Amino acid sequence: MAKDLQSLAILGGKGMLGSDLSLAARRQGLEPVVLDLPEFDITDAEQLERAVACSDVIVNCAAYTNVDGAESEAELARQVNAEAAGRLGALARKTGKWILHISTDFVFDGCGDRPYVETDLTNPINTYGRTKLEGEQLLAQSGCRCCIMRLEWTYGSAGDNFVTKLLRRAKSGQQIRVVDDQIGSPTATKEAAKAICELLRKRPVGTFHFASSGYVSRYEMAKFVFDKLSVDIDPLACKSSDFSSPARRPLNSRFDCSKIAALLGAPIEPWQMPLEHFLKQLYP
């Protein structure tokens, strides 16, 4: 870790990514300040100001991530994902702090036929994506030194995700239907945390895409999970349009990660390896 990095604050530090980042930072010799609900509310201006004041570097993992819930709680999602990010940027600009802000593939509409690069046109198709994009924009407009890191299809041991939901369904004995028209890269939060620690050393400015190497459909990902766990379930393939949900999902979530790969010390691992490791941790 950079010698001049004395203190690190992780906003949303008890969530899926924040928990793995805390562990990774400690392995690097840091003792991060972990801030999260209920003790810390990123929408509270005074609490946010204190968080920025006590740290050299701030990683913002805090977010309203309930994609369907955001459709009915749009104002709360905007307060957390957009307004708080803008306020964080203004505080960082005033104090000269560097921010690493976590964003999402949902800033894109998923209509493209190739992996997205950072400069591609954004066009979110649901409230969650719109609020996350607004957060990116407000942070950039603040004039602070910041790095925006977009992630996709994340899973980890400290939160609910596609893998854990899939396994709960398997235990229930229900027929499992999984969409085969959503394509992306399953990305372990442990892998994202390792990449963040490298960025903390270099503190780049700009937007970066990070995801595991390779692409797969949700359906093929489910089959991979069941196969590795020797679960005798054959999921049914279906289309996103077969499901009625409050929020639309992008079909193409593929990222081109060549920009961030140039900053990392090792190649980004294929999605299969971290996922298999995660499954072995769930069921040793």
Secondary structure as the mmCIF struct_conf table of DSSP 4:
data_model
#
loop_
_struct_conf.conf_type_id
_struct_conf.id
_struct_conf.beg_label_comp_id
_struct_conf.beg_label_asym_id
_struct_conf.beg_label_seq_id
_struct_conf.end_label_comp_id
_struct_conf.end_label_asym_id
_struct_conf.end_label_seq_id
TURN_TY1_P TURN_TY1_P1 LYS A 3 ASP A 4
STRN STRN1 LEU A 8 LEU A 11
TURN_TY1_P TURN_TY1_P2 GLY A 12 LYS A 14
BEND BEND1 GLY A 15 GLY A 15
HELX_RH_AL_P HELX_RH_AL_P1 MET A 16 ARG A 27
TURN_TY1_P TURN_TY1_P3 GLN A 28 GLY A 29
STRN STRN2 VAL A 33 LEU A 35
TURN_TY1_P TURN_TY1_P4 LEU A 37 GLU A 39
TURN_TY1_P TURN_TY1_P5 ILE A 42 THR A 43
HELX_RH_AL_P HELX_RH_AL_P2 ALA A 45 ALA A 53
TURN_TY1_P TURN_TY1_P6 CYS A 54 CYS A 54
BEND BEND2 ASP A 56 ASP A 56
STRN STRN3 VAL A 57 ASN A 60
TURN_TY1_P TURN_TY1_P7 VAL A 67 ASP A 68
HELX_RH_AL_P HELX_RH_AL_P3 GLY A 69 SER A 72
HELX_RH_AL_P HELX_RH_AL_P4 ALA A 74 ARG A 78
HELX_RH_PI_P HELX_RH_PI_P1 GLN A 79 GLU A 83
HELX_RH_AL_P HELX_RH_AL_P5 ALA A 84 THR A 95
TURN_TY1_P TURN_TY1_P8 GLY A 96 GLY A 96
STRN STRN4 TRP A 98 THR A 104
HELX_RH_3T_P HELX_RH_3T_P1 ASP A 105 VAL A 107
BEND BEND3 PHE A 108 PHE A 108
BEND BEND4 GLY A 110 GLY A 110
BEND BEND5 ASP A 113 ARG A 114
HELX_LH_PP_P HELX_LH_PP_P1 PRO A 115 PRO A 115
STRN STRN5 TYR A 116 TYR A 116
HELX_LH_PP_P HELX_LH_PP_P2 VAL A 117 VAL A 117
TURN_TY1_P TURN_TY1_P9 GLU A 118 THR A 119
BEND BEND6 ASP A 120 ASP A 120
HELX_LH_PP_P HELX_LH_PP_P3 LEU A 121 THR A 122
BEND BEND7 ASN A 126 ASN A 126
HELX_RH_AL_P HELX_RH_AL_P6 THR A 127 GLN A 141
TURN_TY1_P TURN_TY1_P10 SER A 142 GLY A 143
STRN STRN6 ARG A 145 LEU A 151
BEND BEND8 TRP A 153 TRP A 153
STRN STRN7 THR A 154 TYR A 155
TURN_TY1_P TURN_TY1_P11 SER A 157 ALA A 158
BEND BEND9 GLY A 159 GLY A 159
HELX_RH_AL_P HELX_RH_AL_P7 PHE A 162 SER A 172
TURN_TY1_P TURN_TY1_P12 GLY A 173 GLY A 173
STRN STRN8 ARG A 177 VAL A 179
BEND BEND10 ASP A 180 ASP A 181
STRN STRN9 ILE A 183 GLY A 184
STRN STRN10 THR A 187 ALA A 188
HELX_RH_AL_P HELX_RH_AL_P8 THR A 189 LYS A 202
STRN STRN11 GLY A 206 HIS A 209
STRN STRN12 SER A 213 SER A 213
BEND BEND11 GLY A 214 GLY A 214
STRN STRN13 VAL A 216 SER A 217
HELX_RH_AL_P HELX_RH_AL_P9 ARG A 218 LYS A 228
TURN_TY1_P TURN_TY1_P13 LEU A 229 SER A 230
HELX_LH_PP_P HELX_LH_PP_P4 PRO A 235 PRO A 235
STRN STRN14 LEU A 236 CYS A 238
HELX_RH_3T_P HELX_RH_3T_P2 SER A 240 ASP A 242
BEND BEND12 PHE A 243 PHE A 243
BEND BEND13 PRO A 246 ALA A 247
BEND BEND14 LEU A 251 LEU A 251
STRN STRN15 ASN A 252 ASN A 252
STRN STRN16 PHE A 255 PHE A 255
HELX_RH_AL_P HELX_RH_AL_P10 SER A 258 ALA A 261
TURN_TY1_P TURN_TY1_P14 ALA A 262 LEU A 263
BEND BEND15 LEU A 264 ALA A 266
HELX_LH_PP_P HELX_LH_PP_P5 PRO A 267 GLU A 269
STRN STRN17 PRO A 270 PRO A 270
TURN_TY1_P TURN_TY1_P15 TRP A 271 TRP A 271
HELX_RH_AL_P HELX_RH_AL_P11 GLN A 272 LEU A 282
#
